[in-house]
Amino acid sequence: MRDANLIKIMIEERALVKLIKTIGEKEYSTRDLLKKLGAYGYGHKLLIKAEDKGLVERSNIKNKTYNKLTKEGKKIIKLAKEIGV
């Protein structure tokens, strides 16, 4: 994904950026991540959106879904830090 597209996501999808920052370098189960965000229904929709945009990778292990950032998701964190978002 081009940096311009990542910047566009940062401008238009502020809640998505918050989600990505919350995940950071760790891997969270969906339940733990949504509990940390405090947004269950909306947070789950954001996770699906982040996966569709290629920012989050989701995997199922023993009836739990785990979420971690892709390279593109990590780029957004780096760009956000550089511009102070």
C-alpha positions as CSV (number, residue, x, y, z in Angstrom):
1,M,0.0,0.0,0.0
2,R,1.3,3.4,-0.9
3,D,2.1,5.9,1.9
4,A,-0.6,8.3,0.4
5,N,-3.2,5.6,1.0
6,L,-2.0,5.2,4.6
7,I,-2.2,8.9,5.2
8,K,-5.7,9.0,3.8
9,I,-6.7,6.2,6.2
10,M,-5.1,8.2,9.1
11,I,-7.2,11.3,8.1
12,E,-10.5,9.6,7.4
13,E,-10.4,6.7,9.9
14,R,-9.3,8.1,13.2
15,A,-11.0,5.3,15.2
16,L,-9.1,2.8,13.0
17,V,-5.8,4.5,13.9
18,K,-6.7,4.2,17.6
19,L,-7.4,0.5,17.2
20,I,-4.1,0.0,15.4
21,K,-2.2,1.9,18.0
22,T,-3.8,-0.2,20.7
23,I,-2.7,-3.4,19.1
24,G,0.9,-2.1,18.6
25,E,3.5,-4.8,18.5
26,K,1.4,-7.3,20.5
27,E,-1.1,-10.0,19.5
28,Y,-4.5,-9.8,21.3
29,S,-7.5,-12.1,21.3
30,T,-10.5,-10.2,20.0
31,R,-12.2,-10.3,23.4
32,D,-9.2,-8.9,25.2
33,L,-8.7,-6.2,22.5
34,L,-12.3,-5.1,22.6
35,K,-12.3,-5.0,26.4
36,K,-9.2,-2.8,26.3
37,L,-10.8,-0.5,23.8
38,G,-14.1,-0.5,25.6
39,A,-16.1,-0.7,22.4
40,Y,-17.5,-4.1,21.7
41,G,-19.9,-3.8,18.7
42,Y,-18.2,-0.9,17.0
43,G,-14.8,-2.2,17.9
44,H,-15.5,-5.5,16.2
45,K,-16.7,-3.7,13.0
46,L,-13.4,-1.7,13.1
47,L,-11.4,-5.0,13.3
48,I,-13.1,-6.4,10.3
49,K,-12.5,-3.1,8.4
50,A,-8.9,-3.1,9.4
51,E,-8.5,-6.7,8.1
52,D,-10.3,-5.8,4.8
53,K,-7.8,-2.9,4.4
54,G,-4.8,-5.2,5.0
55,L,-3.8,-3.5,8.3
56,V,-4.6,-6.4,10.7
57,E,-4.1,-10.1,10.4
58,R,-6.6,-12.3,12.2
59,S,-6.1,-16.0,12.9
60,N,-8.2,-18.6,14.7
61,I,-6.5,-20.8,17.4
62,K,-8.6,-23.1,19.6
63,N,-11.9,-21.2,19.2
64,K,-10.3,-17.8,19.8
65,T,-9.5,-15.2,17.2
66,Y,-6.1,-13.4,17.6
67,N,-5.3,-10.1,16.0
68,K,-1.9,-8.7,15.1
69,L,-0.7,-5.9,12.8
70,T,0.5,-6.5,9.2
71,K,3.5,-4.6,7.8
72,E,1.0,-2.0,6.6
73,G,-0.5,-1.6,10.0
74,K,3.0,-1.1,11.5
75,K,3.6,1.6,8.8
76,I,0.6,3.5,10.0
77,I,1.9,3.5,13.5
78,K,5.3,4.8,12.3
79,L,3.6,7.5,10.2
80,A,1.3,8.5,13.0
81,K,4.3,9.0,15.3
82,E,6.2,11.0,12.7
83,I,3.3,13.5,12.2
84,G,2.0,13.4,15.8
85,V,-1.4,11.8,15.4
